[in-house]
Every structure is written in structure tokens, then in C-alpha cells.
Amino acid sequence: MPQIGIGILGGGYMGKAHAVAMSAVGAVFNTTLRPRLEMVCASSRSSADTYREAYGFERATGDWMELVDDPRVEAIIIASPQETHRAVAEAAFKLGKPVFCEKPLGASLEDSAAMVAAAQAAGVVNMVGFNYIRTPASQFARQLIAQGDIGDITWFRGEHTEDFYADPDTPATWRTQGRANGTMGDLAPHMVNAALALMGPVTRVMAEIETVHKTRPGGAVDNDDHAQMMCRFANGAMGQMYFSRIATGRKMGYAYEISGTKGAIRFDQEDQNAIWLYRMEGPEAGRGFTKILTGPAHPDYLPFCQGPGHGTGYQDQIIIEARDFLHAIETGENLWPTFQDGHDVNCVIDAAFRSARAQSWQNI
């Protein structure tokens, strides 16, 4: 089977996840292209050498330009800080190399717009990393909506809530500095992406964005803790979203509710292998939400497990991303979500910031 040399920038949490995914994807999905972990890049050569040995890369470097320029690196995964995204992607596209970039796409709206333009000019495969929407349950929800199973959509509520900064005595870190590391750059893009995937385009928003704990042990906080947002979708539906890193008790509150004229859907990532479905059918006395456990009948479940209800996990979502990226490279046809989809998310986030400053509705 043909191999493809993979270079990964960043060996931390997401770099490891992508390295593991590329090591497993061939066996899980029997892909035609088989990834070869060619090179890993980190902020220092010593760190890169550590990641090389731990994850099974052929080589390591502390210079991202060396990775991008290397002819044996045929596709690139950017899992490094947001401020590095644009330069790396533009350099890779100039060499005609496919790029997978973790969200958020770039450190600013200007960055993501430039990255989209570079991808389109080069005509090269590009993909942005939104893994949570790839659970079998959320893929099934997209199918139900597209098929009209719950009728015309009238309302959406989404949240991405966690509590890793709920304690005000948690020390300040890199996460408390810089707009891209705040809740609106870290958590919000995932749920905005889900809203766009499930509901379609957002046309306008009204938002409030707030820093609750303005100082922490070790320094001041200069980015946001939580935000709320009303929105209107192009299909006419109303919506609301909430994002928080101080939602006490919430560990992975990526959740949504969708109402339609024939039914409704509920999902919560803390129970990611189940979806709740209501159908407006039969006698009123027998109606109610039904809990559906994911299984081999649902998208991308069977390659991982043959037993319904046994479930898939976080790493499996990254493996599904890897499969999609390899398939796009093999066919030369982009698969969702592309850089343009990542930029669309950034446009909603930017409008939310504009709305919070102006205290008014803002068009996307």
C-alpha cells in the first residue's frame, strides 16, 4: 500500500493525539494511504527528540521550516500555538503540501482569511480540526436533520462548558493570556462549528463576553472566562449559545438541543455515546424522548467496535479526522471542514466580540 510521510508541528496534547491517530488509522479504517510518522517539530530540539522517541517518528527538529521543506514530509499537521498557524500553512501551500490545522484557524480573523486565500490559490487539500462533531452520535444527528426527521428546525441551544478555571485560586498560565486562548478562542469555536454543521449559516449575533476572575495567583488575566450569545440562522431559526471555562461541575459540557416541527434532538458529550430523540408520532400518552445508544448502525462506529452501546472515545474522533484527511489527499477533493469552514467559525466569533463592544446585534 502507498505510504505518505506525515510531519507534525507540536508534540504536546494535540500533537500526541494526531501522532497516535496516524499510527492507528490504517488498521482501523483500512485506508489506501498508510501514514508514516516522518518528522515531529517542537519548540526545542531536545523536546522534539523526546516526542520522536515516544511517538515513533523517524526524525525530529526544532525548526518548523526544516519540517515543511523536507521532501519526505508530504503532508503537514499543525498542532502548535495559534500564532504559528499562518506562516506554517502558507509555506506548506507554496510547496503544494496538504495541511491539517488545529482550531482555531490562526490567531486572528485576518490570519484565517489569509490562510483560506493561500489554500485556494494553491489548490491544495486543507482541513481544520473540529473533532467533537465527528462522534457517531453527532453524525447521526446531522443525518436526522438533513433527512427532515424532526421537520423544519425552529430553535437551537448549544453550550461548551468546562470548569478547569472555576476555582479563582487556580494559577494564571498561558491559557489566561491572549485572545486566542480565552474561552472564545478555546471552547466557543467547537460549539459554533457544531451550530454551523447542524443548523447552517449564522446571519447575526448578540453577545456578552466577560472575565469573571480578573486576577489569579501569578498574574492578571487578559482574556475571557465565559460568554453568552443569541443568534439568528439563515434558515430562520432562533438560537442561543453559552461558553464557559468556569462552569463549576462541568467537565465536557459540549451539548446541544434542537427543536423542529416534527421532533427534537438532545446531546451531551459527557454521555457521548447516546443521543436523545423525540418524534411527534403516535398517541400523546406514549410520546417522549428515546435514548438511542450508538452502535454499528451509526456513522463511523463499526470500525472501532462491533457491539452496540460499547462506545467510542475522544481519541477515536481524532482517528476519524485522520481518515478524512487521508481520503481527501488520496482523491484530491477537500472534505468538510476545510479552512473556509474554520474561517466561517472565526467570523461568528469576531461578530460576537463586535457585539459585546457595541452592545448591539451584529451581522456576520
C-alpha positions in Angstrom: 0.0 0.0 0.0 1.3 3.5 -0.8 2.7 5.4 2.2 2.6 9.2 2.9 5.1 10.9 5.1 3.5 12.9 7.9 5.1 15.9 9.6 3.5 17.2 12.9 4.3 20.6 14.4 3.8 20.3 18.1 4.2 17.3 20.3 2.1 18.2 23.2 -1.5 17.2 23.9 -2.8 17.5 20.4 0.4 16.6 18.7 0.4 13.3 20.6 -3.3 12.8 19.7 -2.6 13.2 16.0 0.5 11.0 16.1 -1.5 8.2 17.8 -4.3 8.7 15.2 -1.9 8.5 12.3 -0.4 5.3 13.7 -3.8 3.7 14.1 -5.9 4.9 11.2 -4.6 2.4 8.6 -5.6 -0.5 10.7 -8.9 1.0 11.9 -10.2 2.1 8.6 -8.0 0.1 6.2 -7.0 3.2 4.4 -5.4 3.1 1.0 -2.8 5.6 2.0 -0.8 4.5 5.0 0.8 7.3 7.1 4.5 7.2 8.0 5.4 9.3 11.0 8.3 11.1 9.3 9.1 14.1 11.4 8.0 16.0 14.5 8.8 19.6 15.4 8.8 21.1 18.8 10.0 24.4 20.3 13.4 22.9 21.0 15.4 20.1 19.5 15.5 18.3 22.9 11.7 18.3 23.2 11.4 17.1 19.6 13.7 14.2 20.3 11.7 13.2 23.3 8.5 13.2 21.2 10.2 11.4 18.3 11.2 8.5 20.7 7.8 8.4 22.5 5.6 8.5 19.4 7.6 6.7 16.9 8.7 9.4 14.4 11.6 8.8 12.1 13.2 12.2 12.8 12.9 15.3 14.9 13.6 19.0 14.5 13.3 22.3 16.5 12.9 24.3 13.3 9.4 24.2 11.6 10.9 25.4 8.3 13.1 22.3 8.2 10.0 20.1 8.6 7.9 22.0 5.9 10.8 22.0 3.4 11.7 18.3 3.9 10.8 16.3 0.7 9.9 13.2 2.8 7.3 15.2 4.7 4.4 15.0 2.2 1.5 16.2 4.4 1.6 18.5 7.5 -0.4 18.6 10.7 -0.3 21.9 12.6 -0.8 21.3 16.3 1.3 24.2 17.5 0.2 27.6 19.1 -2.2 29.7 17.0 0.3 32.4 16.3 2.3 29.9 14.3 -0.5 28.6 12.1 -0.5 31.2 9.3 3.2 31.2 8.5 3.4 27.4 8.5 0.4 26.9 6.3 1.4 29.5 3.8 4.9 27.9 3.5 3.4 24.4 3.1 0.9 25.5 0.4 3.7 27.2 -1.6 5.3 23.7 -1.8 1.9 22.1 -2.7 1.7 20.1 0.6 -1.7 19.3 2.2 -2.3 20.9 5.6 -4.4 19.9 8.5 -4.6 22.7 11.1 -6.0 22.6 14.6 -8.7 25.1 15.6 -8.9 28.0 15.9 -7.6 28.6 12.5 -4.9 31.2 13.1 -4.6 33.8 15.9 -7.0 36.3 14.3 -9.7 36.8 11.7 -7.0 38.3 9.4 -4.9 35.2 9.8 -7.6 32.8 8.9 -8.7 34.8 5.9 -5.1 34.8 4.6 -4.9 31.0 5.2 -8.1 30.4 3.2 -6.7 32.6 0.4 -3.4 30.7 0.4 -5.2 27.3 0.3 -7.4 28.4 -2.5 -4.6 29.9 -4.6 -2.5 26.7 -4.2 -5.5 24.4 -4.9 -4.1 22.1 -2.1 -6.1 19.9 0.3 -6.8 21.6 3.6 -8.7 20.7 6.7 -9.3 22.2 10.1 -9.6 20.2 13.3 -13.1 20.1 14.8 -13.2 16.6 16.3 -16.2 16.7 18.6 -18.7 16.9 15.8 -17.4 13.6 14.5 -18.8 11.4 17.2 -21.2 8.8 15.8 -24.0 10.4 17.8 -23.5 13.9 16.3 -23.0 12.5 12.8 -26.3 10.7 13.3 -27.9 13.9 14.5 -26.7 15.6 11.2 -28.3 12.8 9.2 -31.6 13.1 11.1 -31.8 16.8 10.5 -30.8 16.6 6.8 -33.4 13.9 6.2 -36.1 16.0 7.7 -36.8 13.5 10.5 -37.6 16.3 13.0 -39.2 18.6 10.5 -38.3 22.3 9.9 -35.9 23.4 12.5 -37.2 26.2 14.8 -34.6 26.6 17.6 -31.1 25.7 18.7 -29.4 25.8 22.0 -25.7 24.9 22.3 -23.0 25.1 25.0 -19.4 24.3 25.5 -18.8 24.4 29.3 -15.9 23.2 31.4 -14.7 24.0 34.9 -10.9 23.9 34.6 -10.8 27.6 35.7 -13.8 27.6 38.0 -11.6 27.9 41.1 -10.3 31.5 41.3 -7.2 30.3 43.1 -6.1 28.2 40.1 -2.8 29.9 39.0 -2.5 32.1 35.9 -0.9 30.2 32.9 -0.5 30.8 29.1 -4.3 30.0 28.9 -5.1 33.2 30.7 -3.1 35.3 28.2 -4.1 36.3 24.7 -7.5 36.4 23.0 -7.0 33.1 21.1 -6.5 31.3 24.5 -9.7 32.7 26.2 -13.0 30.8 26.2 -14.0 32.5 22.9 -10.8 31.2 21.2 -10.6 27.8 23.0 -14.1 26.4 23.7 -16.5 28.6 21.7 -15.2 27.6 18.3 -16.2 23.9 18.9 -19.9 24.8 19.6 -20.1 27.4 16.9 -18.8 24.8 14.5 -21.5 22.4 15.7 -24.1 25.0 15.2 -23.0 25.7 11.6 -22.8 21.9 10.9 -26.2 21.1 12.3 -28.1 24.3 11.5 -26.4 26.1 8.7 -25.0 29.7 8.5 -25.5 32.2 11.3 -26.5 35.6 10.0 -26.3 37.8 13.1 -25.5 37.7 16.8 -25.9 39.5 20.1 -23.3 38.6 22.6 -21.9 39.4 26.1 -18.3 38.4 26.9 -16.9 38.6 30.4 -13.8 38.0 32.5 -15.0 36.9 35.9 -11.7 36.3 37.7 -9.5 39.2 36.6 -6.5 38.2 38.6 -5.2 34.8 39.6 -2.1 33.7 41.6 0.8 34.6 39.4 -0.7 37.4 37.4 -3.5 39.3 35.7 -6.0 37.6 33.3 -6.4 39.4 30.0 -8.9 37.1 28.2 -12.4 35.9 28.7 -13.9 33.4 31.2 -17.4 33.0 29.7 -19.8 34.4 27.2 -23.4 34.2 26.1 -24.8 34.7 22.6 -28.1 34.9 20.9 -28.1 34.2 17.2 -30.3 34.0 14.1 -29.7 31.4 11.5 -30.1 31.8 7.7 -32.9 29.2 7.8 -34.9 31.5 10.1 -34.4 29.6 13.3 -33.5 31.3 16.6 -30.6 30.2 18.7 -28.6 30.8 21.8 -25.1 29.6 22.9 -23.1 29.7 26.1 -19.4 29.1 26.5 -17.5 28.8 29.8 -14.3 27.6 31.4 -15.7 28.4 34.9 -18.9 26.3 34.7 -18.4 24.6 38.1 -19.0 20.8 37.8 -19.0 20.7 34.1 -16.1 18.6 32.7 -17.0 18.2 29.0 -20.3 20.2 28.5 -20.4 20.1 24.7 -24.1 19.9 24.5 -27.0 21.0 22.2 -30.7 20.8 21.9 -32.6 21.2 18.6 -36.3 21.7 18.2 -38.2 21.0 14.9 -41.8 20.9 13.8 -41.8 17.1 13.9 -39.5 16.3 16.8 -36.4 17.2 18.8 -32.8 16.1 19.5 -30.7 16.4 22.6 -27.0 15.5 23.0 -24.4 15.9 25.7 -20.7 15.0 25.2 -20.4 13.8 28.8 -22.6 10.9 27.5 -21.1 11.0 24.1 -22.3 7.5 23.0 -26.0 8.3 23.3 -28.4 10.7 21.7 -32.0 11.6 22.8 -34.6 11.7 20.0 -38.2 12.8 20.2 -40.6 12.1 17.4 -44.0 13.7 17.3 -45.7 10.4 16.4 -48.4 8.1 17.9 -50.7 8.8 20.8 -49.7 11.6 23.1 -49.7 9.3 26.1 -46.8 7.3 24.5 -44.7 10.1 23.4 -41.3 11.0 24.9 -37.6 11.3 24.4 -35.9 8.0 23.5 -32.3 7.4 24.4 -30.5 5.8 21.5 -27.2 4.2 22.2 -24.7 4.4 19.3 -23.7 1.2 17.6 -22.6 -0.3 14.3 -25.7 1.2 12.5 -24.4 4.7 13.2 -21.7 6.5 11.2 -18.0 5.6 11.8 -18.8 3.3 14.8 -18.3 -0.2 13.4 -14.5 0.2 12.5 -13.9 0.6 16.2 -16.3 -1.8 17.8 -18.9 -4.4 16.8 -21.0 -4.1 20.0 -23.8 -1.5 20.3 -23.5 0.6 23.4 -19.9 -0.2 24.0 -18.9 3.2 22.8 -16.2 5.3 21.2 -14.0 7.9 22.8 -12.0 11.1 22.3 -9.0 9.5 20.6 -11.4 7.8 18.1 -12.7 11.2 17.0 -9.1 12.1 16.0 -8.7 8.9 14.1 -11.9 9.7 12.1 -10.3 13.1 11.3 -7.1 11.3 10.2 -9.2 9.0 7.9 -10.9 12.1 6.3 -7.7 13.9 5.8 -6.0 10.9 4.1 -9.1 10.3 1.9 -9.0 14.0 0.8 -5.4 13.7 -0.1 -5.9 10.4 -2.0 -8.8 11.8 -4.0 -7.6 15.4 -4.3 -11.0 16.6 -3.1 -11.4 18.6 0.1 -13.7 17.2 2.8 -15.5 19.2 5.4 -14.4 21.0 7.5 -12.0 23.0 5.3 -10.1 26.1 6.1 -13.1 28.1 4.8 -15.2 26.3 7.4 -12.7 27.3 10.1 -12.8 30.9 8.9 -16.6 30.9 9.0 -16.4 29.9 12.7 -13.9 32.8 13.2 -16.3 35.2 11.5 -19.0 34.3 14.1 -16.5 34.7 17.0 -15.4 38.1 15.6 -19.0 39.3 15.3 -19.6 38.2 18.9 -16.7 40.4 20.1 -18.0 43.3 18.0 -21.4 42.8 19.5 -20.1 42.7 23.1 -18.2 46.0 22.5 -21.2 47.7 20.8 -23.9 46.1 22.9 -25.9 45.5 19.8 -26.8 42.9 17.2 -24.0 42.5 14.6 -24.3 40.9 11.2 -21.8 38.2 10.2 
